[in-house]
Amino acid sequence: MRIHFYLRRADLLGLLPLLYLSLQAAHAGSATWNLNPTSGDWNTATNWTPATVPNATIDVATFGASNTTSILTSANVDLASWLYGARPIWWVAGAVGAVMSVLWNYAMSTLFVWRAR
C-alpha cells in the first residue's frame, strides 16, 4: 500500500512538465506592435503580429520601431510584461549629461569661485 502511494505521487510529478508547457503555450495572446499599424488603438487586432490583442495577465506586448508613436486604449489592458525592442541610443544621454555637468560646473565656479570680491 505504501509503494502505491509513492507511485501515484511520481505520476503527479511527471505531469508537472506537461502543465508547464501548456502554460507556455497559453501565451497565445502575446504579440508585437506593427511597423505600420492601421490605427493607434491598442485593442485593434490588425495592429499586432500575429493578429491578436495582448490583453491577459500572461501576455507579453513587444514594441519596436513603428510609424505610430502614440497608442490609445479603448478598454482596460492587463499584461504580464511590456518589452521595448528598439535599440536606444544610450550614448546620447551620456553625452548630454556630460555637457550639462560641464556647463553647471562652469556656471557655479563663475558665480562662487571666480567672482570678484
Residue pairs with C-beta under 8 A, 6 or more apart in sequence:
23 58
26 58
27 58
27 59
27 60
28 52
29 52
29 53
29 54
29 55
29 56
29 58
29 59
30 54
30 59
30 60
30 61
30 62
31 48
31 49
31 50
31 51
31 52
31 53
31 54
31 59
31 61
31 62
32 48
32 49
32 61
32 62
32 63
32 64
32 85
33 47
33 48
33 61
33 62
33 63
33 64
33 66
33 68
33 71
34 46
34 47
34 48
34 49
34 66
35 64
35 65
35 66
35 67
36 66
36 67
36 68
37 44
37 46
37 47
37 48
37 66
37 67
37 68
38 44
38 46
38 47
39 47
39 68
40 47
40 68
40 70
40 71
40 72
41 47
41 71
41 72
41 73
41 74
42 53
42 71
42 72
42 73
42 74
42 77
43 53
43 55
43 73
43 74
43 75
43 77
44 53
45 51
45 52
45 53
47 68
48 54
54 60
54 61
54 77
54 79
55 75
55 77
55 78
55 79
56 78
56 79
56 80
57 78
57 79
57 80
58 80
59 78
59 79
59 80
60 79
60 80
60 81
60 82
60 83
61 79
61 81
61 82
61 83
62 83
62 85
63 82
63 83
63 84
63 85
63 86
64 84
64 85
64 86
65 86
